[in-house]
Amino acid sequence: MSRQTLREHTRAVVTRRRDDVIALSHSLHAEPELAYEEHKSARKIADLVEASGFGVRRGAHGLDTAFEATAGTGDLVVALTAEYDALPGIGHACGHNVNGAAAVTAALALAPVADELGLTVKLLGTPAEEYGGGKVDLLKAGAFDDVAAAMMVHAAPADAVGMTSLAIGSWKVSYTGRAAHAAAMPHRGVNAADAMLVAQVAISAYRQQMIPDGVVHGVVTHAGDAPNVIPAHVTADYDCRAATAEDLAELQARIRACFEAGAHATGAELALEAVGNDYADLRQDLALSAAYRAAAAGLGRVIDDTPSSLRAGSTDMGNVSHVVPTIHPSIGYDCGDTIMHNPEFTRYGTSAGADRAVLDGGLAMAWTALTLATDEEQRTRLLTRLAQRRRASHPGGLLTP
C-alpha cells in the first residue's frame, strides 16, 4: 500500500474504534488513581488492547501497574507511552486520561498494518509520571532496550511541537533537634524549626547567584505542635529544577549545602531523602517532530510555537529522550482560562475538545510512525542509532542523541 493508502487505512481504524477509546478516556477520568496505585487504569487499557489482538504482559518490568502490549514483528520497534496517573485531590488535572487514551488510539491504528510496515508496535503502560518516575524505572529495567523511537502526546491548552522541559529532583527534608520548655529552659533545646529557617534564608540568599533557569520551591509539612515547646522535628518537601540534568546536579549540590548550613548553625541533625527518580530535561528528536508536525497539520491542528508554549514543567519522558529518539508534543483543547495542575482543568478532560484530542493525537502519532517506517533515510537512521546503543551497552544511562 502507498503511504496515503496506509494513512486512510489507519484513519478508518480510528473512526471504527472511536467510541472505545473515548469511553476509555472517560473511564480513566472518572476513576483517577495516584502514582504506582493505578491498578484499575492499567487493567482497563490492558484489557482493551488484549481484546484487540495485542500480546499483553501485565505487571511488566517489575512494576505492578505497568504493562507491555505488542503487535507486529518488524525490526523497527516504536514505543507509544501511555500515562494514566492522576494528581492528589484534583484527579486528572494534567489530562493523563487523554494522554493514555491517545497512545492506545495510535497503537490500535497501527496494529493492522504493522507487519506490512516492518513495525513492532509497543504500547507501554507507564505509571507514576506525576510522582516517582515510572518511565525511569522502565528505562532502567530494559523496557526501551529494543525501541528505535518513542512517542506520546500530552494534553494542554494548545498544540505545540518541540517543547523542552526542566530537569527535576525532589527531596524529603527533615531536621531532628531536642524538645525543651520554650520559656523555662530554651537553652536545653535544639530548635529544628530554626534549622529550617536558616536553610530557607540561605536558599533565598543564593537565588541571586542561582544558575539560569534554576528553580527551587518547597513547603514545610510539619514544624512543631505547640508554641511553648522547642520543636524537635521539622519536615519539608523540596523540588530543584534546572535546564539540564547537568545543571540540576550543580544546583542540588548548592541547595544541599544550604540545608547543611541549617544543621551546622543549630546542632540539629539533617536527613535528605530523594523522592523517586530525578527527571532529565526533554530533548525532542527534530526529524520525528517534523513528521508529527506534518501529521497534525494534516488533521487541521494549529501548532503554537510561541516561546511560552515551548517550555513544559518536568517529565520523566525526558529520561527516555536522552536514550531513545523521542517526541512529546502537546495536544490542545479548549479549557477556558485555566492551565494544567488546576482543578478547573480536570473539568475539561471529558469535553468534546478533549475527545477530539484523543483521536487526533492518536492518529497523528500513527501517521508519524508510518512516515518513519516508509522513509528509508529515517528508518536507517533509527535502526543505526539502536544498533549503536546496543553496542554501547549503557542500559538506563543518559546518552546524548
N, C-alpha and C positions, 0 to 999 in steps of 0.2 A: 504493500500500500504506500502511496505517496504520503508526504508529511501532512498535507492538507486533509487527505482522507483519514489519516490517523487522528488528526485533531477533531474532525467531525465525529469519528467513532467514540472518542473519549467524551466529547460533549454529549452524545446520545446516552452514554452510561450515566453521566452526572444527572441528566434530565430524568432518566429512569429511576435513579436512586435518590432523587431529591427529597422525597418525604422521609426516607430512612435517615439520612444524615442530618436533616433539620430536627427530626424527632430526637436524635442522639444529642445534638447541641442543647435542646431544651431540657432534656432529661439530666444532662450533666449540670446545667444551670440550676435546676430545681433541687438537686441534692449535692451541694458543694461539700468537698472534703479537703482537709488540710494535708500538708506535706507528709509523705510517707504513710498516710492513712487512707489513700484513695482506692480502697478495695472495690467499692461499688462502681466507681468511674472506670477503673481499669477493666473490670469484668464486663461492663456494658459494651465497651469498644471491642474487647477480645471476642465476645460472643457474636457481635455483628460481623466482624471480618472472617471469623471462623465459619460462620454460616454461609459466607460468600466464597468459600473455597480456599482461603488462606491457611497455610500451616501456621499454627499458633503455639508459642511456648509461653506459658504464664509463669509469673514469678521469675522472670528471666534475669540472668547475670547476678543472682544473689539478692535482688530487690523484690520483696513481696508484692509491691504494687506496680512493678514494671512488667512489660510483656514484649515479645518479639513476634511479629507476624510477617510471613514472606509469601510472595507469589513470583513465579518465573524462575528461570535457572541461568540467566545470562551472566556474562563476566563483569558487566557494568552494574555495580550494586549502588542503588540510590536509596538513601535513608530519608524517610519522612518522619519527623519527630512530633509526636502528639503530646501536648501538655494538657493536664486536666486538674491540677491542684488549685485550690481557692485560697482566699485570704481570711484570717480570723475575724469573725464578726460581720464581715461585709460581703461574704460569698465571692462570686465571680466578678469582682470589681476590676480585674485585669483581663477579662474576656477569654480565659483559658478554655471555656466551653467552645468558643468559636475556633480557637487555635486547634484544639484536638479534633473537632469535627471536620475542619478543613483538611487536616492531614489525612483523615480517613477518606474523605471525598477524593483526594488525589490518588490514594492507594487503590480505591475501587475503580477509578477511571483507568489506571494504568494496567491493572492486573490482566485484562483480556488480551492486551497487545504486548505484554512483557516479553514473551519468548520471541515474537517476531522482531522485536527491537533489540534483542540480546540483553535484556534487562533482568535484574533481580530487584523486585520492589520490596524494600524492607521497611515496614511500619513499626517504629519503636515507640512503645508507651513509656514516656519519660516523666516520672513523678518529681515532685519537690523542687520545682523551679523557684517558687517564692521563698523557700527556706530550706537550705541544706545542699541543693545542687545535685539532683538526680542524674543529670546528663554527665556530670563529672564522675559520679560513681560508675555509670555505664561505660564511660570512656576508659576509666582505669580497669574495668572488668573485661574489656576487649570487645564490647558491642559494636564499635566502629572500626575494628581492625580490617574488615574486608570492604569497607564503604568507600566508594570513589567520590561521592558528592552527597551532601546533607542539606536538607531544606525544611523550612517551616514558614508560616505566616503568623503575624501577631496582630490581634485586634487593637484598634487605635481610632482616634477621631478622624484620621486622614490616611490616605495611601502614601507610602514613602518607600524608596528603594535606596540601599546603600548607607543606611544609618550605622552609626557606631554606638558603643556603649562604654560605660565606665567599668573598670575592674573593681571588685569589691571584696573585702574581707570583714567578717563580723566577729566580735568578741563578747563574751560574758565577763564582766569585770566584778571582782569582789574584794573588799578590804575587811580584814578581821582585826579588831582592836581589843580593848578591855573595858567593860562597863564599870561605871562608878557613879556615885551620887553627884549630880551636877552642881550642887551647892555646898554640901558638907565636905566632899573630898574629890573635887575635879582633878586634882593633881595625881590621883591614883589611877585615873582612866587613860585609855589610849583611844582617841576620838577617830573612829573610822570615817565619819562624815567629813571631818576636816581633811583627811587624806584625799577624799573625793574632791573636795573644794580646791585643794592645791592642784590636783590634776587638771580640773576644769579651767582654772586660771592659767596654768601652763599651756594647755591646748589653745586657749583664746589668745595668749601672747604669741604663740607660734603661727597663728593664722597669717600674720603679716609676711612671714617668710615661707609660707607653705608653697609647695610646688604648684605650678599652674594646673588647673583642673582638679586639684586635690580637694576633697570634701570629707569632713569629719562630723558626724552627728550621732547623738545618743540620748538616752533617757535614764534617769536614776529610778530604779524599780523598787528599792527599799532603802530607807535612810534613818531608821530608828522608830521607836514606838511611843516614847513619852519625852516631853521636854526636860524633865528633871533627871534623866538618865543619859550619861555619856553613851552615844551609840557605839556598840561593839561590832555591829555587822552592817555593811552597806553594799548594795549590789547595783549594777547598771548594765545596760546593753548598749554597745557602741558599734558603729559601722565606719570603716575607712573606705573611700573610693578614690580612684585615680585614673588617668587617661590610659595607662598601660599596666600590664602585670608587673613590669619592672619598676615603674613609678610607685605602684602600690606597695611593693616590698620596702622601698625607701621611706614612704610615708608611714607605714606601720612601725618601722624601727623608731622613728621620731615620736610617734604617739605612745608607743610602749614606754619610751623614756619619760614622757610626761606622767604616765601612771606610776612609774617607779619613783618619780620625784615626790609624789604624794606619800608613798610608803616611807621614803627616807626622811621626809620632813616631820612625820608624826610618830613613826615607830610602828605603824600598822603593817600587817602582812598583806601582800598583794597576790591575787591569783587571777590570771588571764586565761580564759578557756576559748579556743576557737570554736565557732558555731558552724558546723557543716564545712563545705569546701569553699575556698576562695574562688571567685569568678574572674576569669580573664576578660580583657576587652574584646569586643566583637570586631572581627576582620572579615568583611564580606568579599567573596570572590567576584571580580569585575566581570568576567565572562558570564558567569551564572546570573549575576544581577542584570546584565544586558538582556539575556534571554528571558528572564522573568519580566523585565520592563516591557518588552515587546509583547509578551503574552498578556499581561494585564491591560496594556493599551488596546489589544485586540478585543478585549471584553468590555471596552468602554470605560475602564478605570482611569481616573485623572491622578497623576503622580505629583505629590507635593515635595519639591526639592528646596524649600526654604531652609535656612540653617537650623531653625528651631525644630524642624521635623526630623533632622538627621542625627539627633543625639537622644538615645534612649537612656533608661536608667541603668540597670545592670542585668545581665542574663547569663545563665550557665551555658547557653549556646555559644558564648564567647570562647569557652574552653574547647568546644568542638571545632570552632573556626580556626584555631591555632594548629589543628592537626589535619582536618579534612576540608577541602573546598566547600564553602558554606554560603547559603543565603538566609536572611532573616528579615524580609521586608514586612512592613506593616500593611494591614488590610483595613481600610477605613469604613466607617459608617457614622451616620448622624447620631450624636449623643448630646445634643444641646450644647450647653456651655461647660460641661463637666469634662474631666480627664480621668485616666486610669487611676486606680487605687483610691477612688472616691466612691462612697456608697451609691451615689446617683448614677455612676457608670454602670453599676450592676443592673439597674432597671432597663437599660437599653440592650442587654445581652441576648434577648429573645425577640428583638424588634425585627421588622421586615428588612431593615438595613443590615442588621447582624446576620440574618438568614442569607441574604444575598452575599455577604462577605464569606460565609462558609462555602457557598457554591463557587463563587468567583475565585476565592483564594485557592480552593482545591483544584479547580480547572487550570488556573494559571500555573500552579506547580506541576500539574500533569503535562501541560504544554512545554514547560521548561525542560522537564525530563525528556520529552520527545525530541526537543532540539539537541540536547546533549547526546542522545543516543544516535541521532541521524547525521550529525555534523562530525565528519571523520576527524577534523582537526581537534575539536573539543573532546571527542571520545578518546582519542590517542593521548591527549594531554592529561586527562583524568586518570586513565589507566597507567600511564607512565608515573604520575605522582604517587599512585597507590603502590606500584612496584618499588619506588624509591623509599617510601615509608616503611614498607616491609623489610627492606634491606637495612634500613637504619635501626630497626628493632628498638624503638622507643615507645612502647605502648603507654598511653596516658600522658605522654610528655607534651610540652608546649613547643611544637616545631613551627617555625615561620613558614607560611605558604610560599 
